[in-house]
Amino acid sequence: MVAHGLTTPGVAGQPYNLWVSRLPQLAILGFAVALLLAGAPRNRATSRFAARNPLTLLVTSGVLATVGATAIVVDPTLGHGSAPLSFESDLLWVAGAASVALLVPLAVVHWRRWRLGHDPVQLSLVLAAAMSTAATTSLRFGELWRLSWWDYHGFLLAGFGGAVYAVALRRRRASAVEAVLASTFERDPMAHIVEGYPEALRLLVRAVEVKDRYTHGHSQRTAAVAVQLGVHLRLDEDTLRALARGAYLHDVGKIAIPDHILNKPGRLDPLERAVVETHPQAGNDLVAATNELDEALPVVLHHHERWDGTGYPAGLAGRDIPRIARIAAVADVWDALTSDRSYRAGLEPAAALAHIVAGRGEHFDPLAVDAMVALAADWGYGVEGAGDGDAAWSATEDCHAATANRA
């Protein structure tokens, strides 16, 4: 783009030349290819090469671009700069079409990531891709040297200026630009959701983890599994974000449970059990007071509802239970069954899965259970033996000896 500016006819005595219209289209195509490669899976050959040889890659590409641009600026007539190639028009149309074909899907990808975590860098890449597409359209359909052709300057300034601003803004919260960009191109939806967690959410979970030994780490693992289930069930980005936040906060109401009940080593009596069952409502009230986590409330309030209507606090049944609460309930019980506790080791994944499957259609949403089976298959686990649905349900109900006896 610098060479494009310096080859503009009349600038420093430059003659009429064709490079002034070629270079911006090559620059946009280069940006589109770079954005595509930046988001490529890390196990691809291009990603592995870039990771092993970053300095070589940057220096080589930089030198080649600088030498080529300098040669064109010094003599804009090089490479048919004064007369078009016989097939030049076709080549430029192919370059423009290729740019748009790359940029539009990339804009959609970063738009979805922005919806997951509301990261300004993601939104700026949407802007950059969209403005680059508009610039390509201006270059290809605008009339040369007329305003319709020169419009692309404004499009590119808006797109790339927004990207630079967003990276600088995020840089204040990260130790290095590399950290900002690494998270920007992460393919795991959970990574983008976590990046956008409000500080109020993190503080609430830290408070309950200090109070309840079992909850430490459980909330984060439950949220991670819940999001993977949501991906299997093809939830949209806004719903995935709400699911993750709700699953992360689902046990926050335990902060209102007295310590002597919450950490009791033995079986709870009926009165103590009644106190424990107040934690969904307590959590709902606590989260609602933050005024920025409303989307998490359905999970916080209803993650102990049962498909057959015998759960609490509202006794909802079937599809009356919010969908994200049904999904979080399965993720919750998976982590409860497979995690070590002071009185028992975690179950083997295949045995835990058998318990969950046994509760399908009674304790848990059948579709959420099916998603859990599919997810476990991805991890290499299948159902092993006959499960006990009550054992699965009680794993999240009681972290005392009663659960150990059942499981």
C-alpha positions in Angstrom: 0.0 0.0 0.0 3.0 2.3 0.5 4.2 1.5 -3.0 0.7 2.2 -4.2 0.8 5.7 -2.7 4.2 6.4 -4.1 3.3 5.3 -7.6 0.3 7.6 -7.9 0.7 9.6 -11.1 2.0 13.1 -10.3 3.5 12.1 -6.9 7.2 13.0 -7.0 6.9 13.3 -10.8 5.6 9.7 -11.3 4.2 9.0 -14.8 0.9 7.4 -15.6 1.2 3.7 -14.7 -0.9 0.6 -14.1 0.8 -0.4 -10.8 -1.2 2.2 -9.0 -4.4 0.2 -9.6 -2.8 -3.2 -9.3 -1.1 -2.8 -5.9 -4.1 -2.2 -3.7 -5.8 -5.2 -5.1 -2.7 -7.3 -4.4 -2.6 -5.9 -0.9 -6.2 -6.8 -0.1 -5.7 -10.3 -1.5 -2.5 -10.6 0.7 -4.5 -9.5 3.8 -7.2 -12.1 3.0 -4.7 -14.9 2.7 -2.8 -13.8 5.8 -6.0 -13.7 7.8 -6.9 -17.2 6.6 -3.5 -18.6 7.5 -3.6 -17.0 10.9 -6.8 -18.9 11.8 -5.6 -22.2 10.4 -5.5 -25.2 12.8 -2.1 -25.3 14.6 -1.4 -28.8 13.4 -1.4 -27.8 9.7 1.9 -27.6 7.9 1.7 -23.9 7.4 1.1 -23.3 11.1 3.9 -25.6 12.1 6.3 -23.9 9.7 5.4 -20.5 10.9 5.7 -21.5 14.6 9.2 -23.0 13.9 10.5 -20.2 11.7 8.8 -17.0 12.6 11.8 -14.7 12.1 12.8 -16.3 8.8 9.2 -16.0 7.5 8.9 -12.4 8.5 12.3 -11.3 7.3 12.0 -13.2 4.0 8.5 -11.9 3.2 9.4 -8.4 4.3 12.6 -8.2 2.2 10.8 -9.6 -0.9 7.9 -7.2 -0.5 10.3 -4.2 0.1 12.5 -5.0 -2.8 9.6 -5.5 -5.2 7.8 -2.4 -4.0 11.0 -0.3 -4.2 11.7 -1.4 -7.7 8.2 -0.5 -8.8 8.4 2.9 -7.1 11.8 3.7 -8.8 10.5 2.6 -12.2 6.7 2.2 -12.5 7.0 1.1 -16.1 8.5 -2.3 -14.9 6.4 -5.4 -15.5 4.2 -3.9 -18.1 3.6 -0.9 -15.9 2.9 1.3 -18.9 0.8 -1.1 -20.9 -1.6 -3.8 -19.6 -1.0 -7.5 -20.1 -3.3 -9.1 -22.6 -5.1 -11.0 -19.8 -4.7 -8.4 -17.1 -8.4 -7.6 -16.7 -9.2 -11.3 -16.2 -6.4 -11.7 -13.6 -7.6 -8.7 -11.6 -11.2 -10.0 -11.6 -9.9 -13.4 -10.4 -7.9 -11.6 -7.6 -10.9 -9.6 -6.6 -13.2 -12.6 -6.6 -10.7 -14.6 -4.6 -10.4 -11.8 -2.0 -14.1 -11.6 -1.5 -14.5 -15.4 -1.4 -12.0 -15.5 1.4 -13.0 -12.3 3.3 -16.8 -12.9 3.5 -16.5 -16.3 5.3 -13.7 -15.0 7.5 -16.0 -12.0 8.5 -18.7 -14.6 9.5 -16.2 -16.6 11.6 -15.0 -13.6 13.5 -18.6 -12.3 13.9 -19.5 -15.6 15.6 -16.4 -15.4 17.9 -17.3 -11.9 18.8 -20.8 -13.0 19.8 -19.2 -15.6 22.1 -16.9 -13.4 24.0 -17.6 -9.8 22.9 -13.8 -9.3 22.3 -13.2 -6.0 20.5 -10.4 -7.5 18.4 -12.9 -10.0 16.9 -15.3 -7.2 16.0 -12.4 -5.2 14.5 -11.5 -8.1 12.2 -15.2 -8.3 11.1 -14.9 -4.6 10.3 -11.5 -5.1 8.5 -12.8 -8.0 6.4 -16.1 -6.2 5.6 -14.3 -2.9 4.7 -11.7 -4.8 2.6 -14.6 -6.5 0.7 -16.1 -3.0 0.1 -12.7 -1.7 -1.0 -12.4 -4.6 -3.5 -15.9 -3.8 -4.8 -14.9 -0.2 -5.2 -11.7 -1.0 -7.1 -13.4 -3.5 -9.4 -16.7 -1.6 -10.2 -15.7 2.0 -9.6 -14.7 4.1 -12.6 -10.9 4.7 -12.6 -9.8 8.1 -11.2 -13.4 8.9 -10.3 -14.7 9.1 -6.7 -16.3 5.7 -7.0 -12.8 4.2 -7.5 -11.1 6.3 -4.8 -13.7 5.3 -2.1 -11.5 2.3 -1.3 -9.1 4.5 0.7 -11.9 5.3 3.2 -12.9 1.6 3.5 -9.3 0.5 4.1 -8.7 3.3 6.6 -11.8 2.3 8.6 -11.1 -1.4 8.5 -7.4 -1.4 9.4 -7.6 1.6 11.7 -10.3 -0.3 13.7 -8.1 -3.4 13.9 -5.1 -1.5 15.1 -7.2 0.3 17.7 -8.7 -2.9 19.0 -5.3 -4.7 19.3 -3.9 -1.6 21.2 -7.0 -1.6 23.5 -6.6 -5.3 24.3 -2.9 -4.9 24.7 -3.5 -3.0 28.0 -4.9 -6.2 29.5 -2.4 -8.7 28.1 1.3 -9.0 28.7 2.2 -9.0 25.0 0.6 -8.5 21.6 1.4 -12.2 20.9 -1.0 -13.1 23.7 -3.8 -10.9 22.2 -3.4 -12.4 18.7 -3.1 -16.0 20.0 -6.4 -15.8 21.7 -7.9 -14.0 18.7 -7.3 -16.9 16.4 -8.1 -19.7 18.9 -10.6 -22.1 17.3 -12.1 -23.4 20.6 -15.4 -21.6 21.4 -14.8 -21.9 25.1 -11.6 -19.9 24.8 -13.5 -16.9 23.4 -16.3 -17.3 26.0 -13.8 -17.2 28.8 -12.0 -14.2 27.3 -15.3 -12.3 27.7 -16.2 -13.3 31.3 -17.1 -10.2 33.3 -15.1 -9.7 36.4 -18.3 -10.0 38.5 -18.6 -13.6 37.3 -15.0 -14.5 38.3 -15.4 -12.8 41.7 -18.6 -14.7 42.5 -17.0 -18.1 41.7 -13.9 -17.3 43.6 -15.9 -16.5 46.7 -17.8 -19.8 46.6 -14.7 -21.8 45.9 -13.1 -20.5 49.0 -16.1 -21.6 51.0 -16.8 -25.0 49.4 -13.8 -27.4 48.9 -15.8 -29.5 46.4 -16.7 -26.5 44.1 -13.0 -25.6 43.5 -12.4 -26.3 39.8 -15.8 -28.0 39.4 -17.5 -24.8 38.0 -14.9 -24.3 35.3 -14.9 -28.0 34.3 -18.7 -28.1 34.2 -18.8 -25.0 32.0 -16.2 -26.5 29.6 -18.2 -29.7 29.2 -21.5 -27.8 28.9 -20.1 -25.8 26.0 -18.9 -28.9 24.2 -22.4 -30.4 24.6 -23.9 -27.2 23.3 -21.6 -27.4 20.2 -22.8 -31.0 19.6 -26.4 -29.7 19.9 -25.7 -26.9 17.5 -26.5 -24.0 19.8 -26.0 -20.5 18.4 -23.2 -18.3 19.8 -25.4 -16.3 22.1 -26.9 -19.4 23.7 -23.5 -21.0 24.1 -22.2 -17.9 26.0 -25.3 -18.0 28.3 -24.8 -21.7 28.8 -21.1 -21.3 29.7 -21.8 -18.4 32.1 -24.7 -20.2 33.8 -22.7 -23.5 34.2 -19.8 -21.6 35.6 -22.1 -19.9 38.2 -24.5 -22.8 38.8 -23.3 -23.5 42.4 -22.7 -19.9 43.4 -25.7 -20.0 45.8 -23.7 -22.3 48.0 -22.1 -19.2 49.4 -25.4 -18.8 51.4 -25.2 -22.3 52.9 -23.8 -22.5 56.5 -20.3 -24.1 56.6 -21.4 -26.8 59.1 -23.9 -28.1 56.5 -21.9 -27.5 53.4 -18.8 -29.3 54.6 -20.5 -31.9 56.8 -18.7 -35.3 56.4 -21.7 -37.5 57.0 -25.3 -37.9 55.8 -27.5 -34.8 55.8 -30.7 -34.9 57.8 -34.0 -33.7 56.2 -33.7 -30.2 57.6 -30.1 -29.8 56.4 -31.1 -31.2 53.0 -33.8 -28.6 52.8 -31.2 -25.9 53.5 -28.9 -27.2 50.7 -31.9 -27.1 48.3 -32.2 -23.4 48.8 -28.9 -22.7 46.9 -30.4 -22.4 43.4 -32.7 -19.6 44.6 -30.0 -18.0 46.6 -27.7 -18.1 43.6 -30.3 -16.7 41.4 -30.8 -13.7 43.7 -27.1 -13.1 44.0 -26.4 -13.2 40.2 -29.5 -11.1 39.4 -28.1 -8.4 41.7 -25.1 -7.9 39.4 -27.2 -6.5 36.6 -24.8 -8.0 33.9 -25.3 -11.7 34.1 -29.0 -12.1 33.5 -28.4 -14.6 30.7 -26.9 -17.1 33.3 -30.0 -17.0 35.5 -31.9 -20.0 33.9 -29.0 -22.3 34.6 -28.3 -21.0 38.1 -32.0 -21.4 39.1 -33.0 -24.6 37.3 -29.9 -26.9 37.1 -31.5 -29.2 39.7 -34.8 -29.6 37.9 -35.5 -33.2 36.7 -37.0 -34.2 33.4 -39.8 -36.1 35.2 -40.7 -33.0 37.2 -39.4 -34.2 40.6 -36.5 -31.8 40.9 -36.3 -28.4 42.5 -36.8 -25.5 43.1 -39.9 -25.1 40.8 -40.7 -28.8 40.0 -40.5 -28.1 36.2 -40.6 -31.0 33.9 -39.5 -31.8 30.3 -39.2 -28.9 27.9 -40.6 -26.4 30.5 -37.1 -26.6 32.0 -34.9 -24.0 30.2 -32.8 -25.9 27.6 -29.5 -24.5 28.8 -30.3 -25.7 32.4 -31.0 -29.2 31.0 -27.6 -29.3 29.3 -25.8 -27.9 32.3 -27.3 -30.6 34.5 -25.7 -33.3 32.4 -22.4 -31.6 32.4 -22.7 -31.1 36.2 -23.3 -34.7 36.9 -20.5 -35.9 34.5 -18.0 -33.8 36.4 -19.4 -34.9 39.8 -19.2 -38.6 38.9 -15.7 -38.5 37.4 -14.1 -36.2 40.0 -12.2 -37.4 43.1 -13.7 -36.5 46.4 -12.4 -36.9 49.9 -14.6 -40.0 50.5 -14.3 -41.7 47.1 -12.2 -41.7 43.9 -13.9 -40.5 40.7 -15.6 -43.1 38.6 -14.2 -44.4 35.4 -15.6 -42.4 32.5 -17.4 -45.5 31.0 -19.1 -46.2 34.3 -20.1 -42.6 34.8 -21.5 -42.5 31.4 -23.6 -45.6 32.1 -25.1 -43.9 35.2 -26.1 -40.8 33.0 -27.6 -43.0 30.3 -29.6 -44.8 32.9 -31.2 -41.5 33.9 -32.1 -40.6 30.3 -35.8 -39.5 30.1 -36.3 -39.6 33.8 -33.6 -37.5 35.4 -32.1 -35.9 32.3 -33.1 -34.5 28.9 -32.7 -37.3 26.4 -31.1 -35.1 23.8 -28.6 -33.8 26.3 -27.7 -37.3 27.3 -27.3 -38.3 23.7 -25.0 -35.4 23.2 -23.0 -36.6 26.2 -22.7 -40.1 24.7 -21.5 -38.6 21.4 -19.0 -36.3 23.2 -17.7 -39.2 25.3 -17.3 -41.3 22.1 -15.1 -38.4 20.8 -13.0 -38.8 23.9 -12.7 -42.6 23.4 -15.3 -43.7 26.0 -18.4 -45.8 25.6 -21.1 -47.0 28.0 -19.8 -49.8 30.3 -22.2 -52.0 32.3 -25.7 -51.2 33.7 -25.9 -47.8 35.2 -28.0 -46.3 38.0 -29.9 -43.1 37.2 -30.4 -42.4 40.9 -26.6 -42.6 41.5 -26.1 -40.1 38.7 -28.6 -37.7 40.1 -27.4 -37.9 43.7 -23.8 -37.2 42.6 -24.7 -33.5 42.3 -27.2 -33.5 45.1 -25.0 -34.6 48.0 -21.2 -34.5 48.5 -21.5 -36.6 51.6 -21.4 -40.3 52.6 -24.8 -41.0 51.2 -23.6 -40.4 47.7 -20.6 -42.6 48.2 -22.8 -45.5 49.3 -25.0 -45.1 46.2 -22.2 -44.7 43.7 
